[in-house]
Amino acid sequence: MAIGKFICHKCDKKLEPENIVLEYLGRRMTHQFLSCPECKLIYIPEEIVEGKIHQVEIALEDK
Ligand SMILES: [Zn+2]
């Protein structure tokens, strides 16, 4: 993921990477997402969310 090309449209600030804890199906995982230092909006690209959740679903089905 290219860091630095994403700008918060509301604040016009460059988004910075931040560790976010996700909870999905009772599992916790930490993932780095871009967030706005001004309004704390977390920018999660849809393809990353879908890819991540798809991976978790596959991992759970294997067990
Ligand atoms: Zn902002």
N, CA, C, O and the ligand as a Tripos MOL2 file, in Angstrom:
@<TRIPOS>MOLECULE
protein
  253   251    64     0     0
PROTEIN
NO_CHARGES

@<TRIPOS>ATOM
      1 N           0.8520   -1.1970    0.0000 N.3       1 MET1
      2 CA          0.0000    0.0000    0.0000 C.3       1 MET1
      3 C           0.8840    1.2420    0.0000 C.2       1 MET1
      4 O           1.8080    1.3570    0.8050 O.2       1 MET1
      5 N           0.6010    2.1410   -0.8820 N.am      2 ALA2
      6 CA          1.3840    3.3710   -0.9770 C.3       2 ALA2
      7 C           0.9480    4.3520    0.1050 C.2       2 ALA2
      8 O          -0.1850    4.8340    0.1090 O.2       2 ALA2
      9 N           1.8610    4.6320    1.0130 N.am      3 ILE3
     10 CA          1.5750    5.5840    2.0820 C.3       3 ILE3
     11 C           1.8850    6.9920    1.5740 C.2       3 ILE3
     12 O           2.9020    7.2140    0.9170 O.2       3 ILE3
     13 N           1.0210    7.9140    1.8770 N.am      4 GLY4
     14 CA          1.3260    9.2980    1.5480 C.3       4 GLY4
     15 C           0.5190    9.8550    0.3930 C.2       4 GLY4
     16 O           0.5430   11.0600    0.1420 O.2       4 GLY4
     17 N          -0.2040    8.9820   -0.3210 N.am      5 LYS5
     18 CA         -0.9940    9.4890   -1.4350 C.3       5 LYS5
     19 C          -2.4400    9.7330   -1.0330 C.2       5 LYS5
     20 O          -3.2290   10.2520   -1.8220 O.2       5 LYS5
     21 N          -2.7910    9.3560    0.2060 N.am      6 PHE6
     22 CA         -4.1620    9.5330    0.6520 C.3       6 PHE6
     23 C          -4.2890   10.7980    1.4980 C.2       6 PHE6
     24 O          -3.5130   11.0300    2.4240 O.2       6 PHE6
     25 N          -5.2610   11.5850    1.1620 N.am      7 ILE7
     26 CA         -5.4980   12.8610    1.8380 C.3       7 ILE7
     27 C          -6.9250   12.8520    2.3820 C.2       7 ILE7
     28 O          -7.8550   12.4270    1.6960 O.2       7 ILE7
     29 N          -7.0930   13.3290    3.6330 N.am      8 CYS8
     30 CA         -8.4430   13.4740    4.1820 C.3       8 CYS8
     31 C          -9.1310   14.6250    3.4510 C.2       8 CYS8
     32 O          -8.6510   15.7590    3.4390 O.2       8 CYS8
     33 N         -10.2600   14.3000    2.8490 N.am      9 HIS9
     34 CA        -10.9360   15.3260    2.0500 C.3       9 HIS9
     35 C         -11.5450   16.4180    2.9280 C.2       9 HIS9
     36 O         -11.7580   17.5460    2.4830 O.2       9 HIS9
     37 N         -11.8180   16.0630    4.1690 N.am     10 LYS10
     38 CA        -12.4380   17.0220    5.0820 C.3      10 LYS10
     39 C         -11.4180   18.0340    5.6030 C.2      10 LYS10
     40 O         -11.6800   19.2370    5.6230 O.2      10 LYS10
     41 N         -10.2380   17.5290    6.0290 N.am     11 CYS11
     42 CA         -9.2360   18.3850    6.6730 C.3      11 CYS11
     43 C          -8.0960   18.7710    5.7260 C.2      11 CYS11
     44 O          -7.3160   19.6750    6.0240 O.2      11 CYS11
     45 N          -8.0060   18.0840    4.5880 N.am     12 ASP12
     46 CA         -6.9080   18.3200    3.6520 C.3      12 ASP12
     47 C          -5.5580   17.9880    4.2880 C.2      12 ASP12
     48 O          -4.5510   18.6300    3.9900 O.2      12 ASP12
     49 N          -5.5450   16.9740    5.1730 N.am     13 LYS13
     50 CA         -4.3080   16.5300    5.8300 C.3      13 LYS13
     51 C          -3.9070   15.1760    5.2550 C.2      13 LYS13
     52 O          -4.7440   14.3830    4.8220 O.2      13 LYS13
     53 N          -2.5970   14.9420    5.2660 N.am     14 LYS14
     54 CA         -2.1000   13.6500    4.8080 C.3      14 LYS14
     55 C          -2.4190   12.5800    5.8500 C.2      14 LYS14
     56 O          -2.1610   12.7620    7.0400 O.2      14 LYS14
     57 N          -2.9780   11.4720    5.3940 N.am     15 LEU15
     58 CA         -3.3020   10.3900    6.3160 C.3      15 LEU15
     59 C          -2.0300    9.6920    6.7800 C.2      15 LEU15
     60 O          -1.0840    9.5210    6.0100 O.2      15 LEU15
     61 N          -2.0210    9.2890    8.0550 N.am     16 GLU16
     62 CA         -0.8510    8.6250    8.6270 C.3      16 GLU16
     63 C          -1.2130    7.2120    9.0690 C.2      16 GLU16
     64 O          -2.3290    6.9600    9.5210 O.2      16 GLU16
     65 N          -0.2390    6.2740    8.9300 N.am     17 PRO17
     66 CA         -0.5230    4.9000    9.3330 C.3      17 PRO17
     67 C          -0.7120    4.7740   10.8380 C.2      17 PRO17
     68 O           0.0240    5.3710   11.6240 O.2      17 PRO17
     69 N          -1.7060    3.9890   11.2220 N.am     18 GLU18
     70 CA         -1.9790    3.7890   12.6450 C.3      18 GLU18
     71 C          -2.4270    2.3450   12.8460 C.2      18 GLU18
     72 O          -3.1390    1.7820   12.0150 O.2      18 GLU18
     73 N          -1.9970    1.7520   13.9670 N.am     19 ASN19
     74 CA         -2.3980    0.3740   14.2440 C.3      19 ASN19
     75 C          -3.8070    0.3420   14.8030 C.2      19 ASN19
     76 O          -4.0970    0.9660   15.8240 O.2      19 ASN19
     77 N          -4.6810   -0.3910   14.1250 N.am     20 ILE20
     78 CA         -6.0780   -0.4990   14.5260 C.3      20 ILE20
     79 C          -6.3510   -1.9600   14.8860 C.2      20 ILE20
     80 O          -5.9590   -2.8710   14.1580 O.2      20 ILE20
     81 N          -7.0220   -2.1690   16.0100 N.am     21 VAL21
     82 CA         -7.3820   -3.5330   16.4010 C.3      21 VAL21
     83 C          -8.7550   -3.8530   15.8280 C.2      21 VAL21
     84 O          -9.7360   -3.1610   16.1010 O.2      21 VAL21
     85 N          -8.8060   -4.8960   15.0420 N.am     22 LEU22
     86 CA        -10.0680   -5.3350   14.4530 C.3      22 LEU22
     87 C         -10.6010   -6.5250   15.2390 C.2      22 LEU22
     88 O          -9.8300   -7.3470   15.7340 O.2      22 LEU22
     89 N         -11.9110   -6.6110   15.3500 N.am     23 GLU23
     90 CA        -12.5050   -7.8190   15.9120 C.3      23 GLU23
     91 C         -13.4090   -8.4090   14.8570 C.2      23 GLU23
     92 O         -14.3000   -7.7400   14.3350 O.2      23 GLU23
     93 N         -13.1720   -9.6550   14.5510 N.am     24 TYR24
     94 CA        -13.9720  -10.3150   13.5340 C.3      24 TYR24
     95 C         -14.1770  -11.7620   13.9310 C.2      24 TYR24
     96 O         -13.2110  -12.4970   14.1320 O.2      24 TYR24
     97 N         -15.4250  -12.1730   14.0450 N.am     25 LEU25
     98 CA        -15.7800  -13.5350   14.4590 C.3      25 LEU25
     99 C         -15.0750  -13.9310   15.7530 C.2      25 LEU25
    100 O         -14.5900  -15.0540   15.8940 O.2      25 LEU25
    101 N         -15.0290  -12.9920   16.6920 N.am     26 GLY26
    102 CA        -14.4490  -13.2680   17.9950 C.3      26 GLY26
    103 C         -12.9320  -13.2660   18.0240 C.2      26 GLY26
    104 O         -12.3290  -13.5140   19.0680 O.2      26 GLY26
    105 N         -12.3150  -12.9900   16.8920 N.am     27 ARG27
    106 CA        -10.8590  -12.9440   16.8360 C.3      27 ARG27
    107 C         -10.3990  -11.5000   16.7910 C.2      27 ARG27
    108 O         -11.0490  -10.6450   16.1910 O.2      27 ARG27
    109 N          -9.2720  -11.2400   17.4310 N.am     28 ARG28
    110 CA         -8.7070   -9.8910   17.3780 C.3      28 ARG28
    111 C          -7.4600   -9.9200   16.5150 C.2      28 ARG28
    112 O          -6.6230  -10.8160   16.6200 O.2      28 ARG28
    113 N          -7.3620   -8.9330   15.6750 N.am     29 MET29
    114 CA         -6.1320   -8.8170   14.8980 C.3      29 MET29
    115 C          -5.7820   -7.3410   14.7480 C.2      29 MET29
    116 O          -6.6580   -6.4830   14.6420 O.2      29 MET29
    117 N          -4.4940   -7.0720   14.7430 N.am     30 THR30
    118 CA         -4.0350   -5.7020   14.5860 C.3      30 THR30
    119 C          -3.6060   -5.5020   13.1500 C.2      30 THR30
    120 O          -2.8730   -6.3120   12.5820 O.2      30 THR30
    121 N          -4.0690   -4.4210   12.5790 N.am     31 HIS31
    122 CA         -3.7080   -4.1230   11.2060 C.3      31 HIS31
    123 C          -3.4340   -2.6390   11.0960 C.2      31 HIS31
    124 O          -4.0410   -1.8270   11.7950 O.2      31 HIS31
    125 N          -2.5160   -2.2940   10.2110 N.am     32 GLN32
    126 CA         -2.1850   -0.8880   10.0580 C.3      32 GLN32
    127 C          -3.0780   -0.2560    8.9960 C.2      32 GLN32
    128 O          -3.1220   -0.7000    7.8490 O.2      32 GLN32
    129 N          -3.7740    0.7710    9.4020 N.am     33 PHE33
    130 CA         -4.6100    1.5220    8.4780 C.3      33 PHE33
    131 C          -4.1900    2.9800    8.4840 C.2      33 PHE33
    132 O          -3.5180    3.4510    9.4020 O.2      33 PHE33
    133 N          -4.5970    3.6750    7.4500 N.am     34 LEU34
    134 CA         -4.3180    5.1100    7.4010 C.3      34 LEU34
    135 C          -5.4120    5.8580    8.1360 C.2      34 LEU34
    136 O          -6.5960    5.5700    7.9650 O.2      34 LEU34
    137 N          -5.0160    6.8180    8.9530 N.am     35 SER35
    138 CA         -6.0190    7.6290    9.6290 C.3      35 SER35
    139 C          -5.6090    9.0970    9.5800 C.2      35 SER35
    140 O          -4.4280    9.4240    9.4580 O.2      35 SER35
    141 N          -6.5900    9.9610    9.6750 N.am     36 CYS36
    142 CA         -6.3540   11.3950    9.6280 C.3      36 CYS36
    143 C          -5.9520   11.8770   11.0160 C.2      36 CYS36
    144 O          -6.6750   11.6220   11.9790 O.2      36 CYS36
    145 N          -4.8190   12.5660   11.1470 N.am     37 PRO37
    146 CA         -4.3750   13.0470   12.4550 C.3      37 PRO37
    147 C          -5.2930   14.1310   13.0170 C.2      37 PRO37
    148 O          -5.2600   14.4210   14.2120 O.2      37 PRO37
    149 N          -6.0950   14.7140   12.1660 N.am     38 GLU38
    150 CA         -6.9540   15.8220   12.5760 C.3      38 GLU38
    151 C          -8.3070   15.3150   13.1150 C.2      38 GLU38
    152 O          -8.6550   15.5850   14.2640 O.2      38 GLU38
    153 N          -9.0520   14.5960   12.2970 N.am     39 CYS39
    154 CA        -10.4070   14.1820   12.6950 C.3      39 CYS39
    155 C         -10.4630   12.7120   13.0800 C.2      39 CYS39
    156 O         -11.5280   12.2160   13.4480 O.2      39 CYS39
    157 N          -9.3170   11.9910   13.0020 N.am     40 LYS40
    158 CA         -9.2080   10.5870   13.4140 C.3      40 LYS40
    159 C         -10.0360    9.6530   12.5440 C.2      40 LYS40
    160 O         -10.3140    8.5160   12.9250 O.2      40 LYS40
    161 N         -10.4200   10.1370   11.3900 N.am     41 LEU41
    162 CA        -11.1200    9.2630   10.4640 C.3      41 LEU41
    163 C         -10.1720    8.1570   10.0040 C.2      41 LEU41
    164 O          -9.0270    8.4270    9.6420 O.2      41 LEU41
    165 N         -10.6420    6.9400   10.0180 N.am     42 ILE42
    166 CA         -9.8130    5.8150    9.5700 C.3      42 ILE42
    167 C         -10.1930    5.4670    8.1450 C.2      42 ILE42
    168 O         -11.3520    5.1910    7.8350 O.2      42 ILE42
    169 N          -9.2030    5.4850    7.3000 N.am     43 TYR43
    170 CA         -9.4400    5.1760    5.9010 C.3      43 TYR43
    171 C          -9.0870    3.7130    5.6390 C.2      43 TYR43
    172 O          -7.9210    3.3280    5.7220 O.2      43 TYR43
    173 N         -10.0840    2.9100    5.3260 N.am     44 ILE44
    174 CA         -9.8580    1.4980    5.0400 C.3      44 ILE44
    175 C         -10.3320    1.2220    3.6160 C.2      44 ILE44
    176 O         -11.5340    1.2130    3.3500 O.2      44 ILE44
    177 N          -9.3980    1.0000    2.7100 N.am     45 PRO45
    178 CA         -9.8090    0.6960    1.3390 C.3      45 PRO45
    179 C         -10.6410   -0.5830    1.2990 C.2      45 PRO45
    180 O         -10.3050   -1.5720    1.9500 O.2      45 PRO45
    181 N         -11.7190   -0.5550    0.5380 N.am     46 GLU46
    182 CA        -12.6550   -1.6800    0.5120 C.3      46 GLU46
    183 C         -11.9880   -2.9860    0.1090 C.2      46 GLU46
    184 O         -12.2880   -4.0390    0.6720 O.2      46 GLU46
    185 N         -11.0820   -2.9220   -0.8640 N.am     47 GLU47
    186 CA        -10.4680   -4.1680   -1.3290 C.3      47 GLU47
    187 C          -9.6090   -4.8060   -0.2480 C.2      47 GLU47
    188 O          -9.4720   -6.0290   -0.2040 O.2      47 GLU47
    189 N          -9.0280   -3.9840    0.6280 N.am     48 ILE48
    190 CA         -8.2100   -4.5130    1.7310 C.3      48 ILE48
    191 C          -9.1060   -5.1690    2.7770 C.2      48 ILE48
    192 O          -8.7950   -6.2500    3.2770 O.2      48 ILE48
    193 N         -10.2120   -4.5180    3.1060 N.am     49 VAL49
    194 CA        -11.1480   -5.0870    4.0830 C.3      49 VAL49
    195 C         -11.6770   -6.4220    3.5870 C.2      49 VAL49
    196 O         -11.6840   -7.4060    4.3270 O.2      49 VAL49
    197 N         -12.1160   -6.4600    2.3430 N.am     50 GLU50
    198 CA        -12.6710   -7.6920    1.7850 C.3      50 GLU50
    199 C         -11.6210   -8.7860    1.7030 C.2      50 GLU50
    200 O         -11.9020   -9.9470    2.0000 O.2      50 GLU50
    201 N         -10.4060   -8.4160    1.3010 N.am     51 GLY51
    202 CA         -9.3360   -9.3980    1.2210 C.3      51 GLY51
    203 C          -8.9940   -9.9710    2.5810 C.2      51 GLY51
    204 O          -8.7870  -11.1760    2.7240 O.2      51 GLY51
    205 N          -8.9360   -9.0930    3.5910 N.am     52 LYS52
    206 CA         -8.5890   -9.5080    4.9450 C.3      52 LYS52
    207 C          -9.6530  -10.4500    5.5010 C.2      52 LYS52
    208 O          -9.3360  -11.5040    6.0530 O.2      52 LYS52
    209 N         -10.9130  -10.0620    5.3510 N.am     53 ILE53
    210 CA        -11.9980  -10.8750    5.9000 C.3      53 ILE53
    211 C         -12.0840  -12.2120    5.1610 C.2      53 ILE53
    212 O         -12.3520  -13.2480    5.7700 O.2      53 ILE53
    213 N         -11.8570  -12.1830    3.8690 N.am     54 HIS54
    214 CA        -11.8770  -13.4190    3.1010 C.3      54 HIS54
    215 C         -10.8040  -14.3820    3.6170 C.2      54 HIS54
    216 O         -11.0430  -15.5830    3.7430 O.2      54 HIS54
    217 N          -9.6130  -13.8370    3.9150 N.am     55 GLN55
    218 CA         -8.5330  -14.6730    4.4460 C.3      55 GLN55
    219 C          -8.9300  -15.2970    5.7880 C.2      55 GLN55
    220 O          -8.6470  -16.4690    6.0350 O.2      55 GLN55
    221 N          -9.5830  -14.5170    6.6530 N.am     56 VAL56
    222 CA         -9.9950  -15.0160    7.9610 C.3      56 VAL56
    223 C         -11.0200  -16.1240    7.8040 C.2      56 VAL56
    224 O         -10.9530  -17.1410    8.4940 O.2      56 VAL56
    225 N         -11.9700  -15.9280    6.8940 N.am     57 GLU57
    226 CA        -12.9900  -16.9410    6.6550 C.3      57 GLU57
    227 C         -12.3760  -18.2540    6.1790 C.2      57 GLU57
    228 O         -12.7690  -19.3330    6.6220 O.2      57 GLU57
    229 N         -11.4100  -18.1480    5.2720 N.am     58 ILE58
    230 CA        -10.7300  -19.3490    4.7710 C.3      58 ILE58
    231 C          -9.9870  -20.0580    5.9050 C.2      58 ILE58
    232 O         -10.0290  -21.2830    6.0130 O.2      58 ILE58
    233 N          -9.3000  -19.2680    6.7570 N.am     59 ALA59
    234 CA         -8.5460  -19.8510    7.8650 C.3      59 ALA59
    235 C          -9.4670  -20.5750    8.8180 C.2      59 ALA59
    236 O          -9.1100  -21.6340    9.3340 O.2      59 ALA59
    237 N         -10.6500  -20.0280    9.0660 N.am     60 LEU60
    238 CA        -11.5820  -20.6700    9.9900 C.3      60 LEU60
    239 C         -12.1690  -21.9380    9.3870 C.2      60 LEU60
    240 O         -12.3830  -22.9140   10.1060 O.2      60 LEU60
    241 N         -12.4310  -21.9450    8.0980 N.am     61 GLU61
    242 CA        -13.0040  -23.1230    7.4490 C.3      61 GLU61
    243 C         -12.0230  -24.2940    7.4290 C.2      61 GLU61
    244 O         -12.4270  -25.4560    7.4480 O.2      61 GLU61
    245 N         -10.7410  -23.9750    7.3900 N.am     62 ASP62
    246 CA         -9.7410  -25.0420    7.3460 C.3      62 ASP62
    247 C          -9.6740  -25.8390    8.6380 C.2      62 ASP62
    248 O          -9.2580  -26.9970    8.6290 O.2      62 ASP62
    249 N         -10.0850  -25.2260    9.7620 N.am     63 LYS63
    250 CA         -9.9550  -25.9160   11.0450 C.3      63 LYS63
    251 C         -11.1350  -26.8330   11.3510 C.2      63 LYS63
    252 O         -11.1610  -27.4780   12.3990 O.2      63 LYS63
    253 ZN         -9.6360   14.6180    8.6290 Zn       64 ZN64
@<TRIPOS>BOND
     1     1     2 1
     2     2     3 1
     3     3     4 2
     4     3     5 am
     5     5     6 1
     6     6     7 1
     7     7     8 2
     8     7     9 am
     9     9    10 1
    10    10    11 1
    11    11    12 2
    12    11    13 am
    13    13    14 1
    14    14    15 1
    15    15    16 2
    16    15    17 am
    17    17    18 1
    18    18    19 1
    19    19    20 2
    20    19    21 am
    21    21    22 1
    22    22    23 1
    23    23    24 2
    24    23    25 am
    25    25    26 1
    26    26    27 1
    27    27    28 2
    28    27    29 am
    29    29    30 1
    30    30    31 1
    31    31    32 2
    32    31    33 am
    33    33    34 1
    34    34    35 1
    35    35    36 2
    36    35    37 am
    37    37    38 1
    38    38    39 1
    39    39    40 2
    40    39    41 am
    41    41    42 1
    42    42    43 1
    43    43    44 2
    44    43    45 am
    45    45    46 1
    46    46    47 1
    47    47    48 2
    48    47    49 am
    49    49    50 1
    50    50    51 1
    51    51    52 2
    52    51    53 am
    53    53    54 1
    54    54    55 1
    55    55    56 2
    56    55    57 am
    57    57    58 1
    58    58    59 1
    59    59    60 2
    60    59    61 am
    61    61    62 1
    62    62    63 1
    63    63    64 2
    64    63    65 am
    65    65    66 1
    66    66    67 1
    67    67    68 2
    68    67    69 am
    69    69    70 1
    70    70    71 1
    71    71    72 2
    72    71    73 am
    73    73    74 1
    74    74    75 1
    75    75    76 2
    76    75    77 am
    77    77    78 1
    78    78    79 1
    79    79    80 2
    80    79    81 am
    81    81    82 1
    82    82    83 1
    83    83    84 2
    84    83    85 am
    85    85    86 1
    86    86    87 1
    87    87    88 2
    88    87    89 am
    89    89    90 1
    90    90    91 1
    91    91    92 2
    92    91    93 am
    93    93    94 1
    94    94    95 1
    95    95    96 2
    96    95    97 am
    97    97    98 1
    98    98    99 1
    99    99   100 2
   100    99   101 am
   101   101   102 1
   102   102   103 1
   103   103   104 2
   104   103   105 am
   105   105   106 1
   106   106   107 1
   107   107   108 2
   108   107   109 am
   109   109   110 1
   110   110   111 1
   111   111   112 2
   112   111   113 am
   113   113   114 1
   114   114   115 1
   115   115   116 2
   116   115   117 am
   117   117   118 1
   118   118   119 1
   119   119   120 2
   120   119   121 am
   121   121   122 1
   122   122   123 1
   123   123   124 2
   124   123   125 am
   125   125   126 1
   126   126   127 1
   127   127   128 2
   128   127   129 am
   129   129   130 1
   130   130   131 1
   131   131   132 2
   132   131   133 am
   133   133   134 1
   134   134   135 1
   135   135   136 2
   136   135   137 am
   137   137   138 1
   138   138   139 1
   139   139   140 2
   140   139   141 am
   141   141   142 1
   142   142   143 1
   143   143   144 2
   144   143   145 am
   145   145   146 1
   146   146   147 1
   147   147   148 2
   148   147   149 am
   149   149   150 1
   150   150   151 1
   151   151   152 2
   152   151   153 am
   153   153   154 1
   154   154   155 1
   155   155   156 2
   156   155   157 am
   157   157   158 1
   158   158   159 1
   159   159   160 2
   160   159   161 am
   161   161   162 1
   162   162   163 1
   163   163   164 2
   164   163   165 am
   165   165   166 1
   166   166   167 1
   167   167   168 2
   168   167   169 am
   169   169   170 1
   170   170   171 1
   171   171   172 2
   172   171   173 am
   173   173   174 1
   174   174   175 1
   175   175   176 2
   176   175   177 am
   177   177   178 1
   178   178   179 1
   179   179   180 2
   180   179   181 am
   181   181   182 1
   182   182   183 1
   183   183   184 2
   184   183   185 am
   185   185   186 1
   186   186   187 1
   187   187   188 2
   188   187   189 am
   189   189   190 1
   190   190   191 1
   191   191   192 2
   192   191   193 am
   193   193   194 1
   194   194   195 1
   195   195   196 2
   196   195   197 am
   197   197   198 1
   198   198   199 1
   199   199   200 2
   200   199   201 am
   201   201   202 1
   202   202   203 1
   203   203   204 2
   204   203   205 am
   205   205   206 1
   206   206   207 1
   207   207   208 2
   208   207   209 am
   209   209   210 1
   210   210   211 1
   211   211   212 2
   212   211   213 am
   213   213   214 1
   214   214   215 1
   215   215   216 2
   216   215   217 am
   217   217   218 1
   218   218   219 1
   219   219   220 2
   220   219   221 am
   221   221   222 1
   222   222   223 1
   223   223   224 2
   224   223   225 am
   225   225   226 1
   226   226   227 1
   227   227   228 2
   228   227   229 am
   229   229   230 1
   230   230   231 1
   231   231   232 2
   232   231   233 am
   233   233   234 1
   234   234   235 1
   235   235   236 2
   236   235   237 am
   237   237   238 1
   238   238   239 1
   239   239   240 2
   240   239   241 am
   241   241   242 1
   242   242   243 1
   243   243   244 2
   244   243   245 am
   245   245   246 1
   246   246   247 1
   247   247   248 2
   248   247   249 am
   249   249   250 1
   250   250   251 1
   251   251   252 2
@<TRIPOS>SUBSTRUCTURE
     1 MET1         2 RESIDUE 1 A MET
     2 ALA2         6 RESIDUE 1 A ALA
     3 ILE3        10 RESIDUE 1 A ILE
     4 GLY4        14 RESIDUE 1 A GLY
     5 LYS5        18 RESIDUE 1 A LYS
     6 PHE6        22 RESIDUE 1 A PHE
     7 ILE7        26 RESIDUE 1 A ILE
     8 CYS8        30 RESIDUE 1 A CYS
     9 HIS9        34 RESIDUE 1 A HIS
    10 LYS10       38 RESIDUE 1 A LYS
    11 CYS11       42 RESIDUE 1 A CYS
    12 ASP12       46 RESIDUE 1 A ASP
    13 LYS13       50 RESIDUE 1 A LYS
    14 LYS14       54 RESIDUE 1 A LYS
    15 LEU15       58 RESIDUE 1 A LEU
    16 GLU16       62 RESIDUE 1 A GLU
    17 PRO17       66 RESIDUE 1 A PRO
    18 GLU18       70 RESIDUE 1 A GLU
    19 ASN19       74 RESIDUE 1 A ASN
    20 ILE20       78 RESIDUE 1 A ILE
    21 VAL21       82 RESIDUE 1 A VAL
    22 LEU22       86 RESIDUE 1 A LEU
    23 GLU23       90 RESIDUE 1 A GLU
    24 TYR24       94 RESIDUE 1 A TYR
    25 LEU25       98 RESIDUE 1 A LEU
    26 GLY26      102 RESIDUE 1 A GLY
    27 ARG27      106 RESIDUE 1 A ARG
    28 ARG28      110 RESIDUE 1 A ARG
    29 MET29      114 RESIDUE 1 A MET
    30 THR30      118 RESIDUE 1 A THR
    31 HIS31      122 RESIDUE 1 A HIS
    32 GLN32      126 RESIDUE 1 A GLN
    33 PHE33      130 RESIDUE 1 A PHE
    34 LEU34      134 RESIDUE 1 A LEU
    35 SER35      138 RESIDUE 1 A SER
    36 CYS36      142 RESIDUE 1 A CYS
    37 PRO37      146 RESIDUE 1 A PRO
    38 GLU38      150 RESIDUE 1 A GLU
    39 CYS39      154 RESIDUE 1 A CYS
    40 LYS40      158 RESIDUE 1 A LYS
    41 LEU41      162 RESIDUE 1 A LEU
    42 ILE42      166 RESIDUE 1 A ILE
    43 TYR43      170 RESIDUE 1 A TYR
    44 ILE44      174 RESIDUE 1 A ILE
    45 PRO45      178 RESIDUE 1 A PRO
    46 GLU46      182 RESIDUE 1 A GLU
    47 GLU47      186 RESIDUE 1 A GLU
    48 ILE48      190 RESIDUE 1 A ILE
    49 VAL49      194 RESIDUE 1 A VAL
    50 GLU50      198 RESIDUE 1 A GLU
    51 GLY51      202 RESIDUE 1 A GLY
    52 LYS52      206 RESIDUE 1 A LYS
    53 ILE53      210 RESIDUE 1 A ILE
    54 HIS54      214 RESIDUE 1 A HIS
    55 GLN55      218 RESIDUE 1 A GLN
    56 VAL56      222 RESIDUE 1 A VAL
    57 GLU57      226 RESIDUE 1 A GLU
    58 ILE58      230 RESIDUE 1 A ILE
    59 ALA59      234 RESIDUE 1 A ALA
    60 LEU60      238 RESIDUE 1 A LEU
    61 GLU61      242 RESIDUE 1 A GLU
    62 ASP62      246 RESIDUE 1 A ASP
    63 LYS63      250 RESIDUE 1 A LYS
    64 ZN64       253 GROUP 0 **** ****
